[in-house]
Amino acid sequence: MDSKLGPKTDLCLQIMSVWHELKLTILRLANENDLTMQQTSLLWSLHQNGSIVMSGLAKRLQCDASNITGIVDRLEMRGLVDRTAVPEDRRAKQLDITPAGREIIDSMLAQLPGGLCFGGVSEGEIESATTIMRRLTPATGEDN
């Protein structure tokens, strides 16, 4: 890293490098499970946050609600999500991850560390890095 940029910028660049390696691993795992990145993101969000109304999920994933409908249609056909009507608002649909969807995400999560070189990193260093990463992200409750 170029120390002229400063330690915070160096750290950001290193985090971006880690993200790049994780993203490549996620793409590979998504492909192995016949999923797109958007489908994987949707399943991940449901896995982490529980049930959500489709419009809220569109906001969380920063995409148009019409895009969510197509993604959900394909996941629902595969039995990975359930879509149910919201009694208070007949136009709204609530999404839940199914046990099959949860199983896929759990399997993918178990394989994520394989995308990084953890061989020379101690458990203590991993715990310290995790603590630091949690402090660098706002506690918004969304995907943290």
C-alpha positions, 0 to 999 in steps of 0.5 A: 500500500502507498503510505502517502495516502495515510493509514485510513485510506490504506485500510480502506484499500485493504478492505476493498481488496478483501471485499474483491476476494469475497465477492469472487468467492460469493459469485462462484458459490452463487453460480454453483447453486444456480443463483444470481448475485441479486438472488443471493443478496435477497436470500442473504438479507432474509437470512440475516433480518428475517421476514420483510415486506417486498417494498422494504426489501427493494429499499434495502437492496437499493433496486426497483420494486419491479426487479424484486418481483422477478427475483422473488418469482424465480426463488419462489419457484425453486422453493427458496422463499415464501411470499404471503399476503399482508393482512393489513395491506392486501397490496403488500407481500411479505417474504420469508426464507424457507428451510431450503433457502436457509440451507443454501445460505448456511452452506455458502457462509461456511465456504466463504472463509475459503476465499481468503488466506486465513492460514497465517492469521491467529484466532486472536487476530481474527477476533480483533479484526472482527471487532474493528470491522464492527466499529467501522460500520454503523449500527443501522440494523441493516445487513450488519 
